[in-house]
């Protein structure tokens, strides 16, 4: 995962939580939309400094967006619609 730049897992009926992504330090695009992921948006995403696109829409995520996302200075697109996320 350390050299991976693109990770597209959308529309796969994935379940569980979104965590353990800290080793994806070179990820530029992470798309996990339209699954059934649960829990909150992990603070670990703030460590993915090269991230340009983050698509989390269409899951069962809830809670607040972590302030760590402010560290993502390369982020151009953030999609969180169709969840129960605030903040």
N, C-alpha and C positions, 0 to 999 in steps of 0.2 A: 504493500500500500504506500510505501514511502516515495516511490517514483511515479505513482499514478496521478494523472492530471484531470481526468474526466471519469466520473462515476455516475452512471445513469441506472437507476433501479426503479423507475416509475412504472405504475400499472402492473405490479407483481403480487398483490395481496400479501405484502410483507406485514408481519405483526411484531409486537415487542416495542422496545424503546430505542431512541436514537442516541447512542452513546458509543464510547470506545472509538472515536474518530481521530484522536490526537496524533496517531501515527501517519495520518494522511496529509503531511505537511506541504505537499506540492499540489494538492487538489485545487483546480481552478473552477470546476463546475461540479456541483453536487445536486443531483435531482432525484428526490425520493417521493415525489408527489403521487397522489392517488393510490395510496396503500392504506393500511389500517394501523399505522404506528400510533403509539399512545405515550402518555407522560408529557413532560415538558420539553422545551427546546434546551438542549444541553449547553452549559457554559463552555464546554470543550470546543465548540465551533469557533469561538473567538481566537483559538490558536491556529486556525487555518488561514494564515496571513495572505496567501495568494488567491483566496477564494474570490471569484468574480460573480458567480451565479449560484444562488442557494434557493432551491425550490422545495418547499415543504408542504405545499398546498394539498388539500384533499385528504387529510389524515384525521386522526382523533387526538391531535396535540392540544394541550391546554396550558393555562398559566400565562406568565409574562414573558416577553422577549428578554433574554439576559442582556445586561449592559455590556457584557464582553463582546457582543456583536459590533460595538462601536470601534473595536480594534481592527475590523475588516476594512481597511482603507481602500482596497482594490474592488470591493463589492459594488457591482453595477445593477444587479437585479436580485431582489428579495421577494419571494412569493410565499405568503403564509395564509392566503384566503382559504375558506372552507375548513377551518379549525376553530377551536375555542381559545384563541390567543388574544391577549391584550397587551397594551404597553408599547 
